[in-house]
Amino acid sequence: MVLMEKRWSEEQIRHALEGLEGWRYDDGRIERVFEFATYADGVAFATRIFLLSEKQNHHPDAVCVLWKKVGVAYTTHDVGGVTERDLKAATMINLLYQRFTD
Ligand SMILES: C[C@H](O)[C@H](O)[C@H]1CNC2=NC(N)=NC(=O)C2=N1
């Protein structure tokens, strides 16, 4: 039995996002747009997100690969809102992004 993650309140989420650069809360999801020097970097970044999400068994609600930009959104589908799992994924994605900006 997988423990049901507890859905966070909007206040809890907004407080947690103060420490999570670039992410914002909107309508039950957390999301961020990442910018890149090249389109190929954005594609590589998105691919790493897909592989990470399989490893975590926690998958993005959306990944949009645009010209030199990638949009990412997370929510926990099982509970219909944002949980610790989404914030953990966002934290790991911010760390991943650092490799593309150093
Ligand atoms: C059975 C499997 O563990 C669940 O469906 C996982 C898969 N990935 C998931 N990803 C997200 N974002 N939310 C979930 O509730 C979720 N559940």
The ligand as a Gaussian input file, in Angstrom:
#p B3LYP/6-31G(d) Opt

LIG

0 1
 C        1.213000       3.616000     -10.082000
 C        2.203000       4.757000     -10.109000
 O        3.050000       4.661000      -8.998000
 C        1.465000       6.081000      -9.984000
 O        0.528000       6.201000     -11.031000
 C        2.422000       7.283000     -10.026000
 C        3.109000       7.479000     -11.363000
 N        3.609000       8.860000     -11.527000
 C        2.983000       9.894000     -10.935000
 N        3.296000      11.164000     -11.260000
 C        2.624000      12.212000     -10.726000
 N        2.954000      13.475000     -11.063000
 N        1.624000      11.996000      -9.873000
 C        1.229000      10.794000      -9.465000
 O        0.297000      10.665000      -8.664000
 C        1.935000       9.639000      -9.988000
 N        1.634000       8.404000      -9.634000

